[in-house]
């Protein structure tokens, strides 16, 4: 198995858990699980692939996770200004 497949899969699972946190109220438990999944994924990337790939993953996390949260919130609750 390629060493980068598991971290990429964990990143996708982390994003899905973050989106599930928007729709399912879990009092932060899903957010804690997502944080653990992202952390383990980054640990695997830094230790098995390379530090450059780890920095790329970290940069993509800093960009993509907030974008997914914003789009998830916009699709979850309708905006009263734009019916």
Beta strands, then each sheet from edge to edge (+ up, - down):
end
